[in-house]
Amino acid sequence: MPVALVDCNSFYASCEQVFQPRLQGRAVVVLSNNDGCVVARSREAKALGIKMGEPWFQVRRRLQGQGQGQGQAEEVTALSSNYALYADMSNRVMRILGRFSPRQEVYSIDESFLELDGLPEPPEVIGQRIRSTVLRWTGLPVCVGIGPTKTLAKLANHLAKQDPAWAGVCDLAVLDAGEVKRLLAPVPVGEVWGGGQRLAHRLGALGILTALDLRRAPSKRIRQHASVMLGRNRLEPRGADRSDHQLHQPRRREAARPAGRGCGDHGRDPQPCLSP
Ligand SMILES: [Mg+2]
């Protein structure tokens, strides 16, 4: 049963670029309340080495020391966050994604799982259709990860973002077991599921440093030492553990809420995406 995780790329920064086209292709960061820390970075800002959560004054000071004159600091546009805009864009994206599958779980403001079984086209083809539709209707770039469980779909999404060779859609089902292992081996465990640094630290103490280590570790051990959530979201499909297959659909109502006019609404009425 293939599951897709669709995740918007650099969501807050991409929303800003949609409404300020002069920022397309430029380094953009979005700052937390009171303009304290970096909470989103465009691809170009990431390329300058700007980290998530870094205090903006530190970023500016560091970049001023690099390059000519004002250094690289003048290349970066820093914006205050606009959560009303991001919520509106999120609703639009989720509503579009809901057209691709009757089974959807909105996982965060910019991520949604979709069950892809029983659909008339191969998952990878649907993945590319999702990308082009969301881009055309909202201006936002997304990547699609596809796997047999939610965790593997999330990992596949991570791979799709890291390596342009995937063209934005990574379907683990097309790979053999050896290839999956090769791809899991270099992925830091903290990237796999939103456990953050603290969880990564606890797993690191158990010798679990990568996604591959996590996949190999006994489930019981992880549950004892890390968290129930991670125990459930192991990197393998398991018959006994349904939680990593099932989507939590009650949240669908959120996604289906009609979005208002304005932001990103190009006046087009979205058509069903699965029609032949
Ligand atoms: Mg994202």
Residues whose N, C-alpha, C, O or C-beta is under 5 A from the ligand:
A	BS01	MG	D7 C8 N9 S10 F11 D110
